[in-house]
């Protein structure tokens, strides 16, 4: 008899982990204060790329495992996943292509006349094909797939500690994101605030443009709109900052050499960065039950989601074998 499982958190990590357990035959219930478009995950550009997460030795294998799952889902349009060309640029100096990117087919972008005409401010960059998840579709897809497998999602639930969960749950999985800072008193967690602006679809923009140099700039085209970003500040403030929106839109428009587009929506999310690294590990609660932590993914929640969920499942099955 498989144990009853409670997953805390309904962002991309929580839903993916719950789904992996449910499809392995576990009886899974998800508990979260916020779900769907109210979560931090909904504010993400959600393009696959290992960003703002440590340590690389663990992050890259988890990211590559997730890449394979998302690339398969891209063959099924209703999932909201598609493949897109990502162009990673630098404003100064030579941008080194990471080994893992080379293995996925990344190549240097040549500085030809077309390059200088479109993106004159960038010095150089590389191109790579990666999965893009439309958060307005994908989060609902995960939840529907979970409930169709028998999982249950409970919204509007907040716990002071993991021990507050009903004792009928033998296994607890902590996917609380930045909420884990208070939930399990993790002083290593810090919020890396990200703000984006949603604008109408940009004509002739078929690839994602990203530059990590300051100011952080990215334009991610989706089916029905485009995500402009962004910010990466150590802050727990989830309020919209109009000045940041103005700067984001102006910087992206300047990079793309277009006029400032109309702003459809503004969103803020708190990337759960963990200074000692992403936490996927098992421990015991004070009441003797097993908890598996799966949080601290920084700006790579979607990028690490399937890899970390599978790691959590493997640890649970070793524990209960």
KERO-987209 format. One line per field, with one value per residue (C-alpha): y, x negated, z negated; residue number from 0; residue in three letters. Coordinates in Angstrom, 2 decimals. Each point is the difference from the previous one (the first is absolute). Layout:
N
Y: [Y:...]
X: [X:...]
Z: [Z:...]
i: [NUM:...]
aa: [ALA:...]
***
This chain:
321
Y: [0.00:3.28:2.81:2.95:3.01:3.68:2.54:3.54:2.57:0.22:1.80:-1.83:-2.00:-1.05:-0.97:-1.86:-1.89:-0.88:-1.24:-2.17:-1.65:-0.39:-1.64:-2.45:-1.06:2.13:1.61:3.68:3.16:3.48:2.81:3.61:3.53:1.10:-2.00:0.60:3.55:1.27:-1.95:1.20:-2.53:1.90:3.09:-1.89:0.37:-3.80:-0.55:-2.95:1.24:-0.72:3.44:1.28:-3.46:-1.88:-2.26:-0.61:-3.61:-0.87:2.66:-0.94:-3.72:0.93:2.63:-2.42:-2.60:2.65:1.07:-3.47:-0.12:3.49:-0.64:-3.02:2.06:2.57:-2.56:0.43:3.64:-0.05:-0.30:3.56:-1.17:0.84:0.09:3.39:1.41:1.74:2.55:0.70:3.23:1.98:3.77:-0.14:-2.65:-3.48:-2.18:-3.52:-2.78:-2.41:-3.66:-1.12:2.44:-1.30:-3.51:1.34:1.46:3.61:2.00:3.48:2.78:1.75:3.78:0.50:3.07:-1.45:-0.50:3.56:1.40:-1.84:-0.14:2.58:0.41:-3.63:-1.06:-3.71:-2.99:-3.53:-1.70:-3.10:-1.71:-0.36:-0.72:2.93:-0.51:2.40:0.36:1.00:-3.51:-2.27:0.43:-0.93:-2.94:-1.32:0.40:-1.67:-2.89:-0.39:-0.02:-2.40:-2.34:0.23:2.78:2.72:3.69:2.02:3.79:2.69:-2.16:1.32:-1.90:1.35:-3.15:-3.29:-1.83:1.77:-2.33:-2.69:-3.03:-2.27:1.13:-2.27:1.97:3.79:1.74:3.60:1.96:3.29:2.08:3.20:-0.90:-2.61:2.81:0.32:-3.51:-1.82:2.97:-0.11:3.04:-0.90:0.99:3.47:1.53:1.10:2.27:-0.23:2.42:-0.39:1.83:-1.85:1.76:-0.89:-2.41:1.65:-0.16:-1.92:-1.06:-3.79:-0.67:0.74:2.72:-0.13:2.04:-0.58:2.99:2.96:1.08:-3.50:-0.03:-2.66:-0.18:-3.34:-0.35:-2.26:-1.10:2.95:2.58:0.75:0.11:2.92:-0.13:0.47:0.50:-2.10:1.79:-1.37:1.07:-1.53:2.79:-1.45:3.36:1.25:2.74:2.32:1.34:-3.54:-0.70:3.17:-0.88:-3.61:1.04:2.74:-2.26:-2.87:2.35:1.62:-3.40:-1.09:3.40:0.48:2.60:-0.64:-2.41:0.09:-1.68:-2.79:-1.10:0.29:-2.84:-0.49:-3.30:-0.87:-2.41:-2.34:0.12:-2.12:1.09:-3.53:-1.48:-1.56:-2.23:-3.45:-2.12:-2.20:0.49:-0.92:2.27:0.31:-2.38:-2.67:0.36:0.32:3.30:0.53:3.57:1.25:3.76:2.73:-0.15:3.72:1.13:-3.58:-1.41:-1.09:-1.01:-2.37:-1.11:-3.52:-0.82:1.00:-1.68:-3.27:0.39:0.46:-3.13:-2.05:1.08:-0.87:-3.46:-0.77:1.09:-2.15:-3.04]
X: [0.00:-1.59:0.01:2.39:-1.91:0.53:-1.75:-0.30:-0.06:1.77:-2.54:-1.71:-2.19:2.93:2.30:-2.72:-1.12:3.58:0.59:-3.14:1.10:3.63:-0.97:-2.15:3.13:-0.16:3.10:-0.94:1.53:-1.40:0.41:-0.77:0.90:-0.10:0.59:0.00:-0.60:-0.44:-3.25:-3.55:-0.25:2.66:-2.22:-2.91:-1.07:-0.33:-2.57:-2.30:-3.39:-2.04:0.12:-0.63:-0.28:-2.88:-2.01:-0.65:-1.11:3.57:1.96:-1.22:0.98:3.44:0.40:-0.97:2.46:2.74:-1.01:0.76:3.47:0.95:-1.33:2.33:2.94:-0.70:1.39:3.40:1.18:2.75:-2.74:-1.12:-3.58:-1.82:-3.57:-1.52:-3.33:-1.65:-2.69:-2.17:-1.95:-2.71:-0.48:-3.76:-2.65:0.22:2.86:-1.28:2.41:0.45:-0.90:3.57:1.30:-2.43:1.33:3.48:-1.17:-0.79:-2.08:-1.50:2.00:-2.11:-0.20:1.24:1.76:3.41:-1.13:-1.27:3.15:2.35:-1.99:-2.73:-0.59:-1.07:-3.62:0.51:2.05:1.11:3.15:1.64:3.39:1.79:3.49:2.26:3.00:2.92:0.94:3.58:0.45:-2.63:0.89:3.62:-1.23:-2.03:2.90:2.48:-2.37:-0.48:3.72:0.67:-2.49:1.88:-1.92:1.80:-0.94:1.05:-0.31:0.00:-1.89:-2.92:-2.02:-2.16:-2.14:-0.04:1.10:3.39:0.87:2.54:-1.73:1.66:-2.66:-3.01:-2.20:-0.26:-1.69:-1.01:0.26:0.83:-2.49:-0.90:2.70:-2.41:-1.96:2.69:1.45:-3.24:-1.99:-2.53:-2.25:-1.81:2.99:0.14:2.51:-1.33:2.76:0.94:2.36:1.26:2.27:2.35:0.37:1.79:-1.66:-3.01:0.04:-2.94:-1.37:-0.22:-2.87:-0.54:-2.57:-1.84:-2.90:-1.09:-2.36:1.33:2.66:1.51:2.01:2.18:2.81:1.81:2.62:2.95:3.00:2.20:-2.35:-3.59:-1.73:-2.36:-2.40:-1.44:-1.40:-1.99:-0.12:-0.32:3.44:3.20:2.19:2.68:1.53:-0.19:-2.60:1.07:-3.55:-1.32:2.69:-0.90:-3.70:0.66:2.19:-2.38:-3.07:1.66:1.41:-3.40:-1.66:2.61:-0.02:3.76:2.27:1.20:2.96:3.21:-0.25:2.56:-0.96:-2.73:-1.10:-2.40:-1.36:-2.54:-2.64:-0.82:-3.79:-1.80:-3.54:-1.13:1.61:3.27:1.33:1.19:-0.52:1.76:0.35:2.32:2.61:0.21:2.97:-2.06:1.49:-2.18:-0.27:-1.71:-1.02:0.06:-0.53:-2.56:0.07:-0.70:0.80:0.06:3.26:1.34:-3.48:-0.55:3.59:0.02:-3.56:0.50:3.44:-1.52:-2.82:2.59:1.86:-3.21:-0.86:3.50:-0.09:-3.40:1.33:3.16:-1.57]
Z: [0.00:1.11:-2.59:0.17:1.31:-0.78:2.23:-1.36:2.80:3.36:2.15:2.83:-2.41:-2.20:2.85:1.90:-3.11:-0.90:3.55:0.02:-3.27:1.10:3.28:-1.97:-1.88:-3.15:-1.52:0.22:-1.44:0.69:-2.53:0.85:-0.93:3.66:3.16:3.74:1.19:-3.58:-0.48:0.54:2.83:1.93:0.05:1.56:3.61:-0.30:2.70:-0.62:-1.18:-3.17:-1.61:-3.52:-1.58:-1.61:-0.04:3.69:-0.62:-1.05:1.87:3.49:-0.19:-1.40:2.73:2.78:-1.30:0.06:3.50:1.34:-1.60:1.16:3.52:0.19:-1.29:2.73:2.47:-1.69:0.50:-2.70:-2.65:0.68:0.61:3.24:1.22:0.70:1.06:-2.96:0.78:-3.02:0.45:-1.72:0.17:-0.53:0.28:1.47:-1.24:-0.62:1.06:-2.94:0.61:-0.73:2.62:2.60:-0.66:0.81:3.30:-0.99:2.44:0.11:1.61:2.58:0.02:3.56:1.37:-0.89:-3.60:-0.34:1.60:-2.38:-3.23:0.31:-3.73:-0.52:0.52:0.64:-1.01:0.67:1.23:-1.47:0.44:-3.35:-1.37:-0.81:-2.28:0.23:-3.65:0.86:1.45:-1.55:-3.69:0.75:2.09:-2.94:-2.41:2.37:0.67:-3.75:-0.83:2.89:-1.66:-3.29:-1.71:-1.94:-0.24:-3.06:0.35:-2.69:-2.49:-2.03:-2.60:-2.79:0.08:1.91:-3.15:0.37:2.88:-0.82:-1.52:2.57:2.48:-0.39:2.38:0.27:2.94:-0.52:3.26:-1.70:1.99:-1.82:-2.53:-1.36:-1.62:-2.67:0.25:-0.87:-1.33:2.85:-0.37:3.23:2.13:1.44:2.38:3.37:1.18:3.66:1.73:3.57:2.38:2.34:3.35:3.25:2.40:1.68:3.78:1.52:-3.41:0.29:-2.40:-3.68:-0.74:-3.34:-1.37:-3.60:-0.05:-1.95:0.66:0.17:3.24:1.58:2.52:0.15:2.75:-0.80:2.05:-0.92:-1.52:-0.97:-3.40:-0.57:-2.93:-2.33:-3.45:-2.45:-3.32:-3.53:-1.22:-1.38:1.39:2.33:0.86:3.58:0.42:2.86:0.38:0.53:2.59:1.88:-0.03:1.10:2.92:1.10:-0.18:1.88:2.63:0.49:0.37:2.54:1.73:-0.28:-1.56:-3.53:0.25:-2.03:-3.40:-0.39:-3.52:-2.62:-2.27:-2.90:-1.26:-2.70:1.25:-2.93:0.11:-2.60:-0.79:-0.91:3.13:1.17:-2.76:1.01:-3.07:-2.52:-3.73:-2.84:-1.53:-3.77:0.05:1.78:3.47:3.07:1.85:3.33:0.69:3.59:0.09:0.54:3.81:0.44:3.54:1.31:-1.36:3.38:1.17:-2.94:-0.61:1.44:-0.98:-3.64:-0.16:1.17:-2.52:-2.77:1.15:0.06:-3.54:-1.20:1.55:-1.50:-3.41:0.23:1.71]
i: [0:1:2:3:4:5:6:7:8:9:10:11:12:13:14:15:16:17:18:19:20:21:22:23:24:25:26:27:28:29:30:31:32:33:34:35:36:37:38:39:40:41:42:43:44:45:46:47:48:49:50:51:52:53:54:55:56:57:58:59:60:61:62:63:64:65:66:67:68:69:70:71:72:73:74:75:76:77:78:79:80:81:82:83:84:85:86:87:88:89:90:91:92:93:94:95:96:97:98:99:100:101:102:103:104:105:106:107:108:109:110:111:112:113:114:115:116:117:118:119:120:121:122:123:124:125:126:127:128:129:130:131:132:133:134:135:136:137:138:139:140:141:142:143:144:145:146:147:148:149:150:151:152:153:154:155:156:157:158:159:160:161:162:163:164:165:166:167:168:169:170:171:172:173:174:175:176:177:178:179:180:181:182:183:184:185:186:187:188:189:190:191:192:193:194:195:196:197:198:199:200:201:202:203:204:205:206:207:208:209:210:211:212:213:214:215:216:217:218:219:220:221:222:223:224:225:226:227:228:229:230:231:232:233:234:235:236:237:238:239:240:241:242:243:244:245:246:247:248:249:250:251:252:253:254:255:256:257:258:259:260:261:262:263:264:265:266:267:268:269:270:271:272:273:274:275:276:277:278:279:280:281:282:283:284:285:286:287:288:289:290:291:292:293:294:295:296:297:298:299:300:301:302:303:304:305:306:307:308:309:310:311:312:313:314:315:316:317:318:319:320]
aa: [UNK:UNK:UNK:UNK:UNK:UNK:UNK:UNK:UNK:UNK:UNK:UNK:UNK:UNK:UNK:UNK:UNK:UNK:UNK:UNK:UNK:UNK:UNK:UNK:UNK:UNK:UNK:UNK:UNK:UNK:UNK:UNK:UNK:UNK:UNK:UNK:UNK:UNK:UNK:UNK:UNK:UNK:UNK:UNK:UNK:UNK:UNK:UNK:UNK:UNK:UNK:UNK:UNK:UNK:UNK:UNK:UNK:UNK:UNK:UNK:UNK:UNK:UNK:UNK:UNK:UNK:UNK:UNK:UNK:UNK:UNK:UNK:UNK:UNK:UNK:UNK:UNK:UNK:UNK:UNK:UNK:UNK:UNK:UNK:UNK:UNK:UNK:UNK:UNK:UNK:UNK:UNK:UNK:UNK:UNK:UNK:UNK:UNK:UNK:UNK:UNK:UNK:UNK:UNK:UNK:UNK:UNK:UNK:UNK:UNK:UNK:UNK:UNK:UNK:UNK:UNK:UNK:UNK:UNK:UNK:UNK:UNK:UNK:UNK:UNK:UNK:UNK:UNK:UNK:UNK:UNK:UNK:UNK:UNK:UNK:UNK:UNK:UNK:UNK:UNK:UNK:UNK:UNK:UNK:UNK:UNK:UNK:UNK:UNK:UNK:UNK:UNK:UNK:UNK:UNK:UNK:UNK:UNK:UNK:UNK:UNK:UNK:UNK:UNK:UNK:UNK:UNK:UNK:UNK:UNK:UNK:UNK:UNK:UNK:UNK:UNK:UNK:UNK:UNK:UNK:UNK:UNK:UNK:UNK:UNK:UNK:UNK:UNK:UNK:UNK:UNK:UNK:UNK:UNK:UNK:UNK:UNK:UNK:UNK:UNK:UNK:UNK:UNK:UNK:UNK:UNK:UNK:UNK:UNK:UNK:UNK:UNK:UNK:UNK:UNK:UNK:UNK:UNK:UNK:UNK:UNK:UNK:UNK:UNK:UNK:UNK:UNK:UNK:UNK:UNK:UNK:UNK:UNK:UNK:UNK:UNK:UNK:UNK:UNK:UNK:UNK:UNK:UNK:UNK:UNK:UNK:UNK:UNK:UNK:UNK:UNK:UNK:UNK:UNK:UNK:UNK:UNK:UNK:UNK:UNK:UNK:UNK:UNK:UNK:UNK:UNK:UNK:UNK:UNK:UNK:UNK:UNK:UNK:UNK:UNK:UNK:UNK:UNK:UNK:UNK:UNK:UNK:UNK:UNK:UNK:UNK:UNK:UNK:UNK:UNK:UNK:UNK:UNK:UNK:UNK:UNK:UNK:UNK:UNK:UNK:UNK:UNK:UNK:UNK:UNK:UNK:UNK:UNK:UNK:UNK:UNK:UNK:UNK:UNK:UNK:UNK:UNK:UNK:UNK:UNK:UNK]
***
